[in-house]
Amino acid sequence: QQLCGDKALTSAFLMQKNIPTPKVLLAFSPSAALQAVESISYTCVIKPPVGSWGRMVCKVNDKSAAHAVVSLKDSLGHYTDKVYYVQEYVDKPQRDIRVFVVGGEVQFAIYRKITGNDEHAFITNLSAGGAAEEFKLTDEMAELVAKTVHSLGIGIYGIDLIEYPDGHPAVLEVNHAPEFSKSAGSKMPQVADAIM
């Protein structure tokens, strides 16, 4: 729970286990955050290390946006706002994938799709207006999920996968308390039974 409740710890763990994941740099001051952004390059994503529902996740396209986001975070009062989690932006195909795992078993997988016609939209969270569509994992994705679960240990996870433009998947993040009321559909009773 402690590991997956913090995106920074999760990213470090995935890298340590050689599990494909987008590049991440951490910074602890505004100036270091701007250096991290320049190092990863534009476009990148700045997000809070702790949080959910896509809140305060910012796509940073240029230097002006980087200064605005870093300045805003610096003005906030919570200690986690002083941690700058800067992540490589992946030009995904207007979706990502949520895999719901209970124990060692995949219960279901969905595409989380961006809805609407906004070509600049990139957040797929269902709570932020994304749409769920049932999806069958490819063999490569299933192996990646199995390796991730094996590394973490048995549990209840929402594993988010992202597809690079060349089609290869990576683990974007792992949620330790995933919600499934908007995503399980007809599999809701099966998932509830598995959790029990």
N, C-alpha and C positions, 0 to 999 in steps of 0.2 A: 504494500500500500504506500509506504513512504517513497519507494523508488518510482512507482508509476504516478504518484501524485505530484511529481516535480518534473517538468519537461527537460530541464537541464540534466538532472540525474538520469532520466530515461535515455536521453541522447548519448550521454557518456557511456552508459551501460551497453547500448546497442553497438556503439563503435568498438568498445572493448571486446565484444563477442563477435566482431566481424559480420554483423548483420547490416545489410545495406540500409542506409538512412541518409537523408539530406544533411549536408555539411552545416555545422552550427558553431558559432563562436559566442562566448560569454564575455560580458564586460561589466564593470562595476563603477563606472563613472561616465558622465556624458562624453568627455573627450575620447575615452577608450571605446565607447559605443560607436562613435562616428568613425573611428579607425577600423573597428570590426566591420562596419557596413562597407567601407572602402575596400577592405580586404576580400570580403565575399563578393563584392561588386553589385551593381544594379542590374537587375531588380533583385531585392531580397525581402525578407519578411521579419518584422520585429513583433514579438508576442510576449505576453507575460509568462514566466516560468510556471506559474500556478494559475489555473483557471480553466474554464470550460465554455461551451456554447459559442465559441468563436469570438468571445468578447475581447476587445482591445487588441485584436490581431490586425496588424497594419502592413499593407504592401507598400514597399518603399521603392519608387521608381527613379528618384534622382536626389541630388544633394539637398535641395530645398525641402523635400519631403522628409529626408533623414533628420535634418535639423529640427523640423516641426515636431516629429514624433518623439525624438529624444528630449526636446525641451518640455513637451507635455508630460512625459514620464517623470522627468526630473522634478516637476512641480507637484507631483502627487505625493501623498504622505506615507503610504504603506512601505514597509521595508522591501517587499518583493518588487516594488516599482524601481528600486535602485539596482536591480539585476536586469541587465539588457541581454535578452536572448535573441540573437541575430541568426536567422536561418536562410540558407540558400532557397531561392524561389524556384519551384519546379513548374514548368509550363505544361501543366496537366491538361487532359482533354475534357475540360469543363465538368470534371467529376473526381471523386476519390472513392475509396472502397472501405467500408466498415465491416469487420469480421468479428462476430460475437462468439466468444469461446467460453465454455463452462467446463471446468476440469481440464481435460486434454482434448475435448471434442469441439469441433466447429458446429455451432447450432444453426447459424445462417450467415450469409454475406449479402450485402447490398451495395449498389452504387449509391452514392450521395451526390446528386446532380445539382448543378447550378440552374436555377430557374430564371425566367425572364430573358430579356434581350440586351441586358447590360454587358457589353463585351469586356468591361473592366472588372466585373464581379469575379471573385475567386474563392469566397468562403462557401463551403458546401454544407455546413452544419444544418441539420433538420430544424433546429430551434431558430436558425437565422433565415429560414425560408427555403432551404434545400429540399429536394424531392427524393424519396426512396424508391429504388427499383431493385427487385430481387436479382441476384447475380450468382453464377456458379464460378468458383475460383478456378483459375488455370492451375495446371500442375506446378508451375514455377511459384505462383502465389501460395498454394497450399504448402509447399516445402518451406517457404519463407515464414509462414505463420507457425508451422510445426517447429522450426528452429527457434523462433522467438519464444514460444510457449515452453519448449524444453529448457531454454536458457533462464527464463523467469521462474519456472516451477508451476505446478498446478494452481489454477485460480480461475477467477471470473474476469475476463478481459474484453474490452472493445479495442481491437487492433486496427488502426487506420493505416491503410496502404495508399501509396501514391504511385502513379505511373509516369515514368520519364517519357519524353517524346519518342525514344527508341523502343518503347513498350516494356522495358524492364521495370519491375516493381521495387519499391523500397518501403520500409516501415516509417511512416511519418511520426506517429506517436502511439503510445499504449495507455489506455484509460483503465484505471483500476476499479471504477464504480460506474460502468457504462449504463446509460438509460436505454431502454428498448421499446418503450410504449409506442413510439412513432415509427419504428423500423421493423419489428418482428412480424407484423401482419398476422397471417393465419398460424404462424409458428409460435405465437405468444404462449399458449398453454404448454407446449413442448419445452420452451425455454424456462418457464416458471418451474416446471416439474424437474428439469435438470438442475436448476439452482437449489431447489429443496433437497 
